Amino acid sequence: MKSRLHFLPGSFAILLSVLLFTGCKDNTYEEITYKANVPVYMGLDEFRGAVKRTSPQALENPGKIYFKDNYLFVNEYHKGVHVIDNTNPSAPVSVAFIEIPGNVDIAICDNMLFADSFIDLVAIDITDPANPVEVDRIEDAFPNVLPPLDYTFPVYGLDFTKGVVVGWETRDVTEVVEKGNGIQYQYVLFDGLGAPAIGVNEVSIGPSATGISGSMARFTINSGFLYAVHNNDLKVFDIGTLPGITTGNVIALDRQVETIFPYNNKLFLGTTTGMMVYDLSSPAAPSFLSVFTHINSCDPVVVEGNLAYVTLRSGTQCNGFTNQLDVIDISSITNPFLVKSYPMFNPHGLGIDNHTLFICDGDAGLKVYDATDPMSIHMHQLAHFADIKTYDVIPYNGLLMLIGANGLYQYDYSDLDSLKLLSHIPVIVP
């Protein structure tokens, strides 16, 4: 499957080819011209004053989704967040757009929305969701985050002192180099957070401290702490005294981590080489419990009861070649083991609700299974919507919220024998 930049979660370290010249051996030089990725900068003052509320906008490159108190928050990749009143899922109403440069992930506690903005973490008061206001910011919370680029060409002129890199221009670059040596490339590791959404039913969901994220999330909240996975780190931020944010512990991981899923006071981390489990008995200092290792692949995780469900997919920066669903027994949390694997087309996000499993199988669409028997999930497919390109889902109380390349879809699954499309907000390409 061809990767889509607007769906990249961006949690991977970005390998940039940077020009490196050998030492001079003589005084003979030559001029060469080549195409390169040249950074586009935004000054720090402008960048840190850029969060603002604007009028509702059309979906163009939707990313991750978050649901709280009858509102849906949909990331517009690297641009900000759509605020949608979802009191009536059959007729959702977009009420505002929050411009947040470089945004990919969000999480909400009470009336405070937390979002990444390239290198910073910002807190935005959404007491009135239609009129959000930035109230706090942790500068350089995620150092050296860079936007996606065309790996066909090297990078030229990267200089973080010039501001925040907000994009790239492909340009011809002319250099004078020692004759015969040409250009040599050195791969340098930089952090990347941002790599990625009929009826008259109404769903009334009461207020809660935190909302619900999709399985592709890299932010989550528990007991007054915000947890963010960032390359090989699990970062902890104290948000117990809102609206302020305080930087807490950084737990170094031995794997490249992509996603985070909270369940029963534990964190389940999806990494490129396995599922890691951390205990939150001490919320400020998560402690390692176990790891289930798999082959190199991208892998979001969801959990219900004593089972974890993990999708592995190919065609990504994880360099994996496997497309499958793994079902993992976590009844002994310190010793998880594989129950069964099922082949898939190119699975992305997934969700589970009362043994009903929803899988976003990429271009193969949305697949719904009865997962009551983990040994025969493939024999109990309840529905297949093959005509949509899917990314992630949030199932809740009979309502399925799905984000994909063609927009935001909502389904009523209260009757599993007859799933009904309630609404669709399409992507509008300018």
C-alpha positions, 0 to 999 in steps of 0.5 A, a space after each residue: 500500500 502506498 503510504 499517505 503522509 497525512 496518515 502518518 502518526 509521525 512517531 518514528 525517528 526521521 532519518 535525514 540525509 545530510 551533506 558531509 564532505 571529506 577532508 581536502 586532499 588537494 586544491 582541485 574543486 568542482 561545482 555540482 548541482 542537485 535537488 534537495 529538501 530545503 527547510 522552510 522555517 517559522 520564527 519562534 515568536 510567530 510560531 508560539 503565537 499561532 494557536 487561534 480559533 478560526 471559523 469551521 473548515 472542511 476536512 482536507 487531511 484528517 488524522 486522529 480523532 478524540 471523543 468527549 462529552 458529545 464533541 468530536 475533535 478531529 486532527 487536521 494533519 499538521 494544521 490543527 483540530 476540527 471541533 464538531 458538536 456530535 450531540 446528534 451523530 446523524 447530523 454532526 455540526 462543525 463549530 470551530 477550527 483550532 489552528 495549531 501548527 504541527 499538530 498530530 495528537 490531542 488528549 483532553 482532561 476536564 475542560 483542557 485540551 492538550 496538543 502537540 505543536 511541532 516541538 511544543 506541548 500546548 494546553 487549550 481551554 475548551 470550556 466553550 468548545 466553540 471559543 478555545 483559548 491557549 492557556 499554557 505551553 511547555 516549550 521544547 517538550 518534543 525536541 527537533 520534531 520535523 514535518 514529513 519529507 520526500 526521502 528521494 532527496 537529501 536535506 540541505 541547510 538544516 539549522 534549528 537556530 533559524 526557528 521551527 521547520 514547518 515544511 520543505 521546498 524541493 530546490 536545486 542546490 549548487 555546491 563546490 566540492 573536492 573534485 572526484 569526491 562528489 557528495 557523500 551522505 551521512 544519516 543523522 538521527 532526528 526526533 519525530 513526534 508528528 508523524 497519521 477520519 442515515 438515521 435520527 439516533 441521538 447518543 447522550 453521553 454524560 460528562 467525564 474527566 477524560 475522553 476517548 481516543 483512537 488506537 493510533 493515539 500517542 497521548 493519553 491521560 490518567 490520574 492527573 498525568 499526561 503520557 506521551 510516547 516520543 520515539 524511544 521515550 515515554 514522557 510524563 507531564 503533571 497536569 494535576 493543577 490545571 491549567 498548568 503543565 509541569 514536565 515530569 519523568 522521561 522513561 527511556 524505552 529500548 524500542 521505537 514506540 508508536 501508540 499508547 492505550 490505557 486500560 485498568 491502570 496500565 499503559 499498553 505501548 505499541 512499538 515497532 517490535 512488540 507490545 510493552 506494558 507499564 504499570 501506573 500504580 505510581 502515576 508519576 513513574 510508570 514501571 515496566 511489567 512485560 513485553 510481547 515481542 513480534 517481528 518488525 512492524 507498526 502495531 496499534 493495540 487495544 485491550 478488553 478483559 484478558 486479551 489484547 488485540 494488535 494489528 501489524 502492517 507493512 508499507 510504512 517506516 517500520 519496514 515491516 512486511 506483515 499484515 495481520 491481527 495478533 490476539 494476545 493473552 494478558 491474563 498473566 500480565 507479566 507473561 503475555 503470549 500469542 493466542 492466534 494470528 489472522 491475515 489482514 490486507 493492511 490493518 491500521 487502527 482498531 477498536 473493541 467493545 463487548 467482544 465486537 472487534 472493529 478493524 480499519 483494514 486500510 484500503 480494504 475498508 472497515 471489517 467488523 467481527 464477533 471476537 467472543 471466541 479468539 480462536 475463530 474470529 475469522 469465521 465470525 465477520 459481522 460486516 464489511 464496508 469495502 468502499 472506504 479507506 480507513 484509518 482509525 475508529 472509536 466504538 462507544 455505546 453503539 456508536 462507531 466513529 471512524 476516520 479515513 481518507 474520505 472523511 469522518 463516518 459514523 455508524 450505529 452498531 446497536 444492532 450487530 445484524 444491521 449496522 447503519 451509516 448515520 452520517 458522513 463528513 467528506 474530505 474536500 480537496 481544495 
